[in-house]
């Protein structure tokens, strides 16, 4: 999976539009070009997208192994929260 595909996937999982994710830091057109692999994000842009999407920078670069102990549990809890399954969050 490419950087652009990973950004697109993460954005869609959070239910964000390109305009919402781009905010005031990058243009929607630039985000679209990145998602379609027509442009490569700068390190600053990648860090911004990482922060907005709640994923480590390494994930976008293809590093599937989380650098933080308990990352899988945190990820599962975040997904449950995003789905509105609040009781499930507490039981983790």
Steps between C-alpha positions, in 0.01 A plus 500: 500500500637845411521806727209654311287188537575486873401865545179445303414188701563668836298807398205290387509290818456821699224624270683819408470686172814617325412858592462407869834321509685768306380774734701816463837329480489351150271547205232248415654472152838409649337239725323353199829484307667326796216248539518418128881470510549795267698688767713401797438671835780692666606379843310791659186412304533133588538590869190721481297222334631251754384722786158560343442133418629361829754272337877490553705638210658158457161349417477719190848388399402134521630420845223277629656429837384755757777672691288533815423217740123447514443670164264224379282538809497876458406464133215259579372732773515800265302313233238397759474862614462622141213251455330632815561178695597681819442210739734288292766768545477471876530123498832504318 
